[in-house]
Each structure stands twice: as C-alpha cells, then as structure tokens.
Amino acid sequence: MTKSNETVVNARDLGLTFETNDGPVTALTDVNLDINKGDFISFIGPSGCGKTTFLRVIADLERPTSGTILVNGMTPGEARRKRAYGYVFQAAALYPWRTIEKNVALPLEIMGYPKGEQRSRIGRTLDLVNLTGFGKKYPWQLSGGMQQRASIARALAFDADLLLMDEPFGALDEIVRDHLNEQLLKLWDRTNKTICFVTHSIPEAVYLSTRIVVMSPRPGRVTDIIDSPLPRDRPLDIRESPEFLAIAHRVREGLRAGHSYDEHI
C-alpha cells in the first residue's frame, strides 16, 4: 500500500479561544498542519494542550476563532454533513440496552441505509475488529477492550475515510492496550483509512504513527512534527529497537522544550 499525497485535513494559522466567565481561554494558536490520505497521525502533549480540541474542530464539534481548516477540501460543517469521518471517544459510549450489532447499526439507521446493507456492513466491520460472533451480546457482557473495539466498528460502519480517535485505549490496562495497538495497526493497513489519534503515551504514539505531532501546553501550538522511519509492519518488540528509542527520545525532548517555552513566556 502506497501513501497518497491527497490532503485530507489542511489547517492554516488555526486558533480557538473560548470565552469563559473568568475571561478568554486560548486553546489553540497558529496551528499549521497537513494530513494526507493514509497517514496515521498521533497528537501528543500535556493535558489541556488542545489535542482533543483540534480533533473536535475537524469534527465540527468546536468552531475555530481564527485561521482556516478544510476536511477533504470542505469546511468541517460540510464534511460532517457528508459523513466524512468516524469518531471514537475515550469511553466506548455504547448503549447498554442495544446489542453490539445494534450499536454498530446506529449510524446506519440514522443515515437511512436499507436493512440488508446494514446487515452486511455490520458483519464486515465486526470482522474487521475481530468481534465476529459477538453481535448478539450486550456491552456489559464484553470486556473493556472488546467494548472499545465495538466502538471502533461503529465508527467504521459507514466507511468514512477519516477516523478520529480520542485516547480510545487510555483507560485500558497495558496488556490489553498493547493488543489493541497491534490490532489497530492491522486494521489501518487493511483499510488504508486516515487516522488522527490522540494519546498521552509516548510509546503508543511512536508505535502507531507515520507522523507524530508534538504540542505545547496551553495555548496549544505545534512544536514538532516527527516523521517515523519505522516500517509499516511493526511487531511489538520493535519498541526495543534503536530506531524506536531514538524517535521516543525526540518526542520526549519536544515535550520538555514545549514546557520550558511555556515557562518563559
């Protein structure tokens, strides 16, 4: 699978300032970033640096107050109306009274897909996330990792090219997280989706990504963009390789530099 030069997300001089009772709070400032089709981009930075806010701007859940952003050449609002992305939240957010297959079907029902196509899409996406045979189960009958895989299936069900993932594995234990990281890479390789992934974990960001976007403390700005030289085929033990450790070191240094910059302004 070859990487495309087609731009999926284009942000220029992007800024977002929230008005609060205590005065304005600048969440993002001067963000310039291009995300190409087939990229796996991780956003990493301290809490409150604007990682999730940037994802929410792409998804038209927040509106920028300066600069521009295009998603597939459209405004985020147009992209949302055209169902250009799927969104996976920190918590699986599955409806407990719906079976797994009914949870996955929800966006398809809203979008008016015929019943037959719903069934085929549900089967296909459950297979993609290795949940075939669990469609009749309810969320409370599945482990946390399986619930999160069901959430990913729901986001994939209508086949959007862009997948936005906001710390989807942050609440899981390390063993489950490692397993899901491996599965997510395989899913990305099979589907050629463009993935924007928010994380606080340096090893997770380095293991998953084609590029890592390092962000500073609020007001959130991009302090470094690191291209990964790692091969697409990444066994977990690649994390012990000199190449992996060198990228992790650069990410760590970028995070430290962002903090020191913040302390001197």
Helices and strands as residue ranges (DSSP letters): E 7-20, E 23-36, E 40-44, H 51-58, E 66-71, H 76-81, E 85-88, H 100-110, H 115-128, G 139-141, H 144-156, E 162-166, H 174-191, E 194-199, H 202-208, E 211-215, E 222-227, G 236-240, H 242-263
